[in-house]
Amino acid sequence: MRLKVEFTTEPFDLDEPPAHASVARAVIEAAPLDMVEVGPFGNTVEGASDAVLAVLDDVLRRTLAAGATRVSVQLNVVREAGE
């Protein structure tokens, strides 16, 4: 199964990225995923379910430890062609 996760960490700081946002970026860029998109207000990752769920666990734990007070997550199953 393939999964796609979009997530945002808060609180926002428009002047410079907060520590929790930098941590999230480092975690997802180092992960064995098929697709990573880093944006100013959210991030998207896609890959095999085991890899995505492991990264999501790491992102949640590490961003909360780095000061995030809220993490919004949307997880979708990616349908393959012919499914």
C-alpha positions in Angstrom: 0.0 0.0 0.0 1.1 3.5 -0.8 0.3 6.5 1.4 0.4 10.3 1.0 0.6 12.5 4.1 0.2 16.2 4.2 1.1 17.9 7.5 1.5 21.3 9.1 3.2 22.2 12.3 2.3 25.2 14.4 2.7 27.9 15.7 3.7 29.8 12.6 6.4 32.4 12.4 6.4 34.4 9.2 9.8 36.1 9.9 11.8 32.9 10.2 11.1 29.1 10.4 10.5 27.9 14.0 12.6 25.1 15.3 9.8 22.6 14.9 9.5 23.4 11.2 13.2 22.9 10.6 13.1 19.6 12.4 10.2 18.4 10.3 12.0 19.3 7.1 15.2 17.5 8.2 13.2 14.4 9.1 11.3 14.1 5.8 14.3 15.0 3.6 16.4 12.2 5.2 13.6 9.6 4.9 13.4 6.9 2.3 10.3 8.3 0.6 9.3 8.5 -3.1 8.1 12.1 -2.9 8.8 15.0 -0.6 7.5 18.5 -1.0 8.4 21.1 1.6 6.3 24.3 1.6 6.1 27.4 3.7 2.9 26.3 5.5 2.9 22.6 5.1 4.7 19.5 3.8 3.7 16.5 1.7 5.3 13.1 1.6 4.5 9.9 -0.3 5.8 6.4 -0.3 5.4 2.8 0.9 3.1 2.6 3.9 5.8 1.4 6.3 8.1 4.2 5.4 5.5 6.9 5.5 4.1 5.7 8.9 7.6 5.5 10.4 8.4 9.1 9.2 5.1 10.3 10.5 5.8 8.9 13.9 9.3 10.5 13.9 7.9 13.8 12.7 5.2 13.9 15.4 7.6 13.0 18.2 10.5 15.3 17.1 8.4 18.4 16.2 6.5 18.2 19.5 9.8 18.0 21.3 11.1 21.0 19.3 8.2 23.2 20.4 5.2 22.5 18.1 1.9 23.0 19.9 -0.2 21.6 17.1 0.4 19.2 14.2 -2.4 18.9 11.6 -2.2 15.7 9.5 -4.1 14.4 6.5 -3.4 10.9 5.4 -4.6 9.3 2.2 -4.2 5.9 0.5 -2.8 6.4 -3.0 -4.6 4.2 -5.5 -2.3 2.6 -8.1 -3.4 2.5 -11.7 -5.8 -0.3 -12.3 -7.1 -0.4 -8.7 
